[in-house]
Amino acid sequence: MRSASSEPRSGARPAPSRKKRFRPTEYLEAGLRLEGAVAAPARVVVAASAQRHGLASRLLDVQDDGAREAGATHAVRQASPAMARLLERRGWRHAAPAGADPRFPGVGFRIMTTAY
């Protein structure tokens, strides 16, 4: 049995991370200067079979409510073109292009922001 240590077994390599690293400096490099507490909500993904039923909007409602309850005055996130359209309908604004994500070649992500 292995110990609870996070060290790999001798000779084993740790699995590469598939998660894109959060780079708050990317927002500063894009010229965002937001005052107060800023929420950076997690990514929202809805399976294709469950789309067009308002699920993404309900998930975004929960994220926004949680951010407000935590005292956030603004939120910032990276969004795919489809998510950006949904966010714009909810009052978010396009702040700048986001850096490329190698997991999604050719997708032009955007940095989006809103005030609460």
N, C-alpha and C positions, 0 to 999 in steps of 0.2 A: 504494500500500500504506500502511495506517495504521501509525503507530508503536505501540509497546507501551504508550503513555500511556493512562491510564484516562479522560482528558478526552474528552467528546463532541465530535463535529464541530461546527463553527460552526453555530449555529441549531438543532442537534439537542438534544432533551431526553433525559436519562437515563431508562431504563425504570423504572417504579415497582417497588419491591421487593414481591414477593408473600409474602416471609417475615416472620412475626411477629417483632418485635424482642424479644430476650430481656431481661427486666427483672428483675434479681435483687432490686431493691427491692420487687417485688411479694411476694416471700416474706417479707421483713422486715415489710411492711405487714400480712401475714396472721398475724403473731405467731410465725413460725418463728425459733427461736434454736438452731441446731445447732452443736455444738462439733466442731472438727477439720476435716479435709478433706471437702468435700461435692461429690459428683458430680452433674452435671445432664445425664443421658443424653439423646441425641437422640431425636426422635420415631420411633416404630415404626409403620409402616403396612404392612398386608398386603392385597394385592388380593383382592377378593371371591371370585374363583375359586380362591384358594389358602387361604382361611380354613377353620377347623375341622380342621386337620392338625397343630397344635402348632407351627407356624412362629413365631408371635409369642412363644410361651414360649421357644423356642430362641434367638430374637434377644435377648430380655430376659436369658437366661442369659449370653450373650456380653457384653452391656453390664454386667451385675452383676459378672462375673468380671474384666472390664477395670477396673472402678472399684475393686474390692478390690485388684487387683494394683498399681494406681496409688496405693494408700494411703488411699482414701476410707473414712471411718467412717460416712457417711450418704449417701443419695441423695435428690434431690427432683426432681419432674417434674410437668408439667401433663398431665392425662389426660382423655380423653373418657369418657362414662359406660361404654361397653363396655370400654375399657382399664382404667378404675378397678376394674371387677368382676374382671378378670384379675389386676390388681396386688393387690387385697385377698386373693384366694386364695393369693397368693405371700407374704403377710405385710405388705404395705405398708398404711399407714393414711391415711385422709383427714384432711388438716390444715386445709384451708379451701377455700372456693370460689375459682376462678381468675378473672381478668379475662376479659371477652368477647373472642373472636377474630372479627373481622369476616369472615374467610374462611368461618366456619361459623356463620351466624346461627341463634340459638335453641338452640345446643348448650351445655349447662351444664358447662363444664370444671371440674375439681377440681385442687387442689394436693395431691399425694400424696408421702409420704416413707417411708423405711425406714432402719433402722440395719443396718450390716454387722458 
